[in-house]
Amino acid sequence: MVPDINWLAVVVATISTMVVGSIWYTPKVFGNYWMRVAKVTPGSTKNAVVPILITLAVSFISAWVLAGATYLSFQFYGGSFLANALLTALILWGGFTAARFITHDAFEGRPVGLTVLNCVHELVTFMVMALIIGLFGI
């Protein structure tokens, strides 16, 4: 079975990750805290183009995988495509993203607050992508 993927939904979901990240890491939201605990100096990044392009590429892959996994879940379980998208995103986030963040951060000795902040950011990001993919449907 080849998943039927709505490519417009994948593109919009990809763009949504940049919107979520821009809001999340704004100084008035969590940006100041993140810079302090991650030891990031404001203005230390001379060229943000490469990290932004990498983020877009990785976000596209994540949205594509989420759309494909949602399709497979929907085909297997039936029901609401939106509900399948949201549940699939939650499962993928917990099983892969959060689990890997927690493991790496524990071995790197990162502050627990930073791990929680980044894990929750990824959860919000995945749920927004799932909402978009789920609303667009197949």
C-alpha positions as protocol buffer text, in pm:
chain_id: "A"
residue {
  index: 1
  type: MET
  ca { x: 0 y: 0 z: 0 }
}
residue {
  index: 2
  type: VAL
  ca { x: 136 y: 339 z: -96 }
}
residue {
  index: 3
  type: PRO
  ca { x: 7 y: 622 z: 125 }
}
residue {
  index: 4
  type: ASP
  ca { x: -205 y: 882 z: -50 }
}
residue {
  index: 5
  type: ILE
  ca { x: -45 y: 1210 z: 60 }
}
residue {
  index: 6
  type: ASN
  ca { x: -194 y: 1556 z: 21 }
}
residue {
  index: 7
  type: TRP
  ca { x: 117 y: 1749 z: -81 }
}
residue {
  index: 8
  type: LEU
  ca { x: -42 y: 2088 z: -26 }
}
residue {
  index: 9
  type: ALA
  ca { x: -109 y: 1987 z: 336 }
}
residue {
  index: 10
  type: VAL
  ca { x: 254 y: 1877 z: 371 }
}
residue {
  index: 11
  type: VAL
  ca { x: 381 y: 2212 z: 241 }
}
residue {
  index: 12
  type: VAL
  ca { x: 146 y: 2412 z: 466 }
}
residue {
  index: 13
  type: ALA
  ca { x: 240 y: 2191 z: 763 }
}
residue {
  index: 14
  type: THR
  ca { x: 608 y: 2250 z: 683 }
}
residue {
  index: 15
  type: ILE
  ca { x: 558 y: 2626 z: 687 }
}
residue {
  index: 16
  type: SER
  ca { x: 363 y: 2600 z: 1012 }
}
residue {
  index: 17
  type: THR
  ca { x: 674 y: 2470 z: 1188 }
}
residue {
  index: 18
  type: MET
  ca { x: 850 y: 2798 z: 1114 }
}
residue {
  index: 19
  type: VAL
  ca { x: 553 y: 2994 z: 1247 }
}
residue {
  index: 20
  type: VAL
  ca { x: 535 y: 2788 z: 1567 }
}
residue {
  index: 21
  type: GLY
  ca { x: 911 y: 2816 z: 1620 }
}
residue {
  index: 22
  type: SER
  ca { x: 910 y: 3190 z: 1556 }
}
residue {
  index: 23
  type: ILE
  ca { x: 641 y: 3241 z: 1819 }
}
residue {
  index: 24
  type: TRP
  ca { x: 777 y: 2985 z: 2068 }
}
residue {
  index: 25
  type: TYR
  ca { x: 1131 y: 3120 z: 2074 }
}
residue {
  index: 26
  type: THR
  ca { x: 1035 y: 3487 z: 2070 }
}
residue {
  index: 27
  type: PRO
  ca { x: 1189 y: 3666 z: 2371 }
}
residue {
  index: 28
  type: LYS
  ca { x: 844 y: 3749 z: 2510 }
}
residue {
  index: 29
  type: VAL
  ca { x: 738 y: 3382 z: 2504 }
}
residue {
  index: 30
  type: PHE
  ca { x: 1022 y: 3136 z: 2578 }
}
residue {
  index: 31
  type: GLY
  ca { x: 1313 y: 3292 z: 2388 }
}
residue {
  index: 32
  type: ASN
  ca { x: 1486 y: 3458 z: 2682 }
}
residue {
  index: 33
  type: TYR
  ca { x: 1462 y: 3145 z: 2895 }
}
residue {
  index: 34
  type: TRP
  ca { x: 1582 y: 2926 z: 2608 }
}
residue {
  index: 35
  type: MET
  ca { x: 1882 y: 3151 z: 2536 }
}
residue {
  index: 36
  type: ARG
  ca { x: 1979 y: 3149 z: 2904 }
}
residue {
  index: 37
  type: VAL
  ca { x: 1955 y: 2773 z: 2965 }
}
residue {
  index: 38
  type: ALA
  ca { x: 2089 y: 2675 z: 2621 }
}
residue {
  index: 39
  type: LYS
  ca { x: 2372 y: 2927 z: 2662 }
}
residue {
  index: 40
  type: VAL
  ca { x: 2293 y: 3100 z: 2334 }
}
residue {
  index: 41
  type: THR
  ca { x: 2414 y: 3457 z: 2297 }
}
residue {
  index: 42
  type: PRO
  ca { x: 2177 y: 3691 z: 2112 }
}
residue {
  index: 43
  type: GLY
  ca { x: 2322 y: 3781 z: 1774 }
}
residue {
  index: 44
  type: SER
  ca { x: 2588 y: 3507 z: 1793 }
}
residue {
  index: 45
  type: THR
  ca { x: 2455 y: 3342 z: 1477 }
}
residue {
  index: 46
  type: LYS
  ca { x: 2611 y: 3538 z: 1192 }
}
residue {
  index: 47
  type: ASN
  ca { x: 2414 y: 3369 z: 918 }
}
residue {
  index: 48
  type: ALA
  ca { x: 2076 y: 3213 z: 993 }
}
residue {
  index: 49
  type: VAL
  ca { x: 2008 y: 3112 z: 632 }
}
residue {
  index: 50
  type: VAL
  ca { x: 2165 y: 2766 z: 656 }
}
residue {
  index: 51
  type: PRO
  ca { x: 1989 y: 2669 z: 983 }
}
residue {
  index: 52
  type: ILE
  ca { x: 1658 y: 2794 z: 840 }
}
residue {
  index: 53
  type: LEU
  ca { x: 1703 y: 2590 z: 521 }
}
residue {
  index: 54
  type: ILE
  ca { x: 1795 y: 2282 z: 725 }
}
residue {
  index: 55
  type: THR
  ca { x: 1489 y: 2336 z: 944 }
}
residue {
  index: 56
  type: LEU
  ca { x: 1265 y: 2364 z: 639 }
}
residue {
  index: 57
  type: ALA
  ca { x: 1406 y: 2044 z: 489 }
}
residue {
  index: 58
  type: VAL
  ca { x: 1372 y: 1847 z: 813 }
}
residue {
  index: 59
  type: SER
  ca { x: 1024 y: 1990 z: 874 }
}
residue {
  index: 60
  type: PHE
  ca { x: 919 y: 1885 z: 525 }
}
residue {
  index: 61
  type: ILE
  ca { x: 1038 y: 1530 z: 594 }
}
residue {
  index: 62
  type: SER
  ca { x: 855 y: 1527 z: 929 }
}
residue {
  index: 63
  type: ALA
  ca { x: 532 y: 1655 z: 771 }
}
residue {
  index: 64
  type: TRP
  ca { x: 563 y: 1402 z: 487 }
}
residue {
  index: 65
  type: VAL
  ca { x: 618 y: 1111 z: 728 }
}
residue {
  index: 66
  type: LEU
  ca { x: 332 y: 1231 z: 948 }
}
residue {
  index: 67
  type: ALA
  ca { x: 99 y: 1254 z: 647 }
}
residue {
  index: 68
  type: GLY
  ca { x: 196 y: 905 z: 532 }
}
residue {
  index: 69
  type: ALA
  ca { x: 163 y: 754 z: 879 }
}
residue {
  index: 70
  type: THR
  ca { x: -173 y: 927 z: 923 }
}
residue {
  index: 71
  type: TYR
  ca { x: -297 y: 779 z: 597 }
}
residue {
  index: 72
  type: LEU
  ca { x: -189 y: 431 z: 705 }
}
residue {
  index: 73
  type: SER
  ca { x: -351 y: 478 z: 1045 }
}
residue {
  index: 74
  type: PHE
  ca { x: -671 y: 602 z: 884 }
}
residue {
  index: 75
  type: GLN
  ca { x: -679 y: 306 z: 643 }
}
residue {
  index: 76
  type: PHE
  ca { x: -622 y: 59 z: 927 }
}
residue {
  index: 77
  type: TYR
  ca { x: -845 y: 205 z: 1200 }
}
residue {
  index: 78
  type: GLY
  ca { x: -1095 y: 412 z: 1000 }
}
residue {
  index: 79
  type: GLY
  ca { x: -1286 y: 686 z: 1175 }
}
residue {
  index: 80
  type: SER
  ca { x: -1194 y: 1050 z: 1148 }
}
residue {
  index: 81
  type: PHE
  ca { x: -891 y: 1146 z: 941 }
}
residue {
  index: 82
  type: LEU
  ca { x: -834 y: 1443 z: 1175 }
}
residue {
  index: 83
  type: ALA
  ca { x: -846 y: 1224 z: 1486 }
}
residue {
  index: 84
  type: ASN
  ca { x: -603 y: 978 z: 1325 }
}
residue {
  index: 85
  type: ALA
  ca { x: -368 y: 1266 z: 1238 }
}
residue {
  index: 86
  type: LEU
  ca { x: -368 y: 1401 z: 1593 }
}
residue {
  index: 87
  type: LEU
  ca { x: -323 y: 1060 z: 1755 }
}
residue {
  index: 88
  type: THR
  ca { x: -52 y: 960 z: 1508 }
}
residue {
  index: 89
  type: ALA
  ca { x: 135 y: 1285 z: 1575 }
}
residue {
  index: 90
  type: LEU
  ca { x: 115 y: 1227 z: 1951 }
}
residue {
  index: 91
  type: ILE
  ca { x: 243 y: 870 z: 1919 }
}
residue {
  index: 92
  type: LEU
  ca { x: 527 y: 963 z: 1681 }
}
residue {
  index: 93
  type: TRP
  ca { x: 626 y: 1257 z: 1901 }
}
residue {
  index: 94
  type: GLY
  ca { x: 631 y: 1047 z: 2218 }
}
residue {
  index: 95
  type: GLY
  ca { x: 796 y: 742 z: 2066 }
}
residue {
  index: 96
  type: PHE
  ca { x: 1060 y: 919 z: 1862 }
}
residue {
  index: 97
  type: THR
  ca { x: 1103 y: 1290 z: 1925 }
}
residue {
  index: 98
  type: ALA
  ca { x: 1052 y: 1316 z: 2301 }
}
residue {
  index: 99
  type: ALA
  ca { x: 1224 y: 986 z: 2371 }
}
residue {
  index: 100
  type: ARG
  ca { x: 1532 y: 1085 z: 2173 }
}
residue {
  index: 101
  type: PHE
  ca { x: 1546 y: 1438 z: 2319 }
}
residue {
  index: 102
  type: ILE
  ca { x: 1527 y: 1300 z: 2672 }
}
residue {
  index: 103
  type: THR
  ca { x: 1794 y: 1037 z: 2607 }
}
residue {
  index: 104
  type: HIS
  ca { x: 2043 y: 1273 z: 2443 }
}
residue {
  index: 105
  type: ASP
  ca { x: 1984 y: 1555 z: 2689 }
}
residue {
  index: 106
  type: ALA
  ca { x: 2032 y: 1318 z: 2985 }
}
residue {
  index: 107
  type: PHE
  ca { x: 2370 y: 1202 z: 2856 }
}
residue {
  index: 108
  type: GLU
  ca { x: 2473 y: 1557 z: 2763 }
}
residue {
  index: 109
  type: GLY
  ca { x: 2377 y: 1683 z: 3108 }
}
residue {
  index: 110
  type: ARG
  ca { x: 2141 y: 1947 z: 2973 }
}
residue {
  index: 111
  type: PRO
  ca { x: 1910 y: 2122 z: 3217 }
}
residue {
  index: 112
  type: VAL
  ca { x: 1576 y: 1944 z: 3264 }
}
residue {
  index: 113
  type: GLY
  ca { x: 1395 y: 2273 z: 3194 }
}
residue {
  index: 114
  type: LEU
  ca { x: 1559 y: 2295 z: 2852 }
}
residue {
  index: 115
  type: THR
  ca { x: 1462 y: 1937 z: 2772 }
}
residue {
  index: 116
  type: VAL
  ca { x: 1103 y: 2001 z: 2875 }
}
residue {
  index: 117
  type: LEU
  ca { x: 1089 y: 2329 z: 2680 }
}
residue {
  index: 118
  type: ASN
  ca { x: 1220 y: 2168 z: 2362 }
}
residue {
  index: 119
  type: CYS
  ca { x: 1005 y: 1856 z: 2397 }
}
residue {
  index: 120
  type: VAL
  ca { x: 689 y: 2060 z: 2448 }
}
residue {
  index: 121
  type: HIS
  ca { x: 785 y: 2282 z: 2153 }
}
residue {
  index: 122
  type: GLU
  ca { x: 809 y: 1970 z: 1938 }
}
residue {
  index: 123
  type: LEU
  ca { x: 475 y: 1845 z: 2070 }
}
residue {
  index: 124
  type: VAL
  ca { x: 306 y: 2173 z: 1978 }
}
residue {
  index: 125
  type: THR
  ca { x: 479 y: 2169 z: 1639 }
}
residue {
  index: 126
  type: PHE
  ca { x: 365 y: 1812 z: 1565 }
}
residue {
  index: 127
  type: MET
  ca { x: 10 y: 1879 z: 1680 }
}
residue {
  index: 128
  type: VAL
  ca { x: -18 y: 2188 z: 1458 }
}
residue {
  index: 129
  type: MET
  ca { x: 117 y: 1988 z: 1164 }
}
residue {
  index: 130
  type: ALA
  ca { x: -133 y: 1711 z: 1244 }
}
residue {
  index: 131
  type: LEU
  ca { x: -418 y: 1961 z: 1264 }
}
residue {
  index: 132
  type: ILE
  ca { x: -329 y: 2096 z: 919 }
}
residue {
  index: 133
  type: ILE
  ca { x: -282 y: 1751 z: 766 }
}
residue {
  index: 134
  type: GLY
  ca { x: -600 y: 1624 z: 933 }
}
residue {
  index: 135
  type: LEU
  ca { x: -810 y: 1918 z: 817 }
}
residue {
  index: 136
  type: PHE
  ca { x: -682 y: 1897 z: 460 }
}
residue {
  index: 137
  type: GLY
  ca { x: -760 y: 1525 z: 454 }
}
residue {
  index: 138
  type: ILE
  ca { x: -651 y: 1288 z: 186 }
}
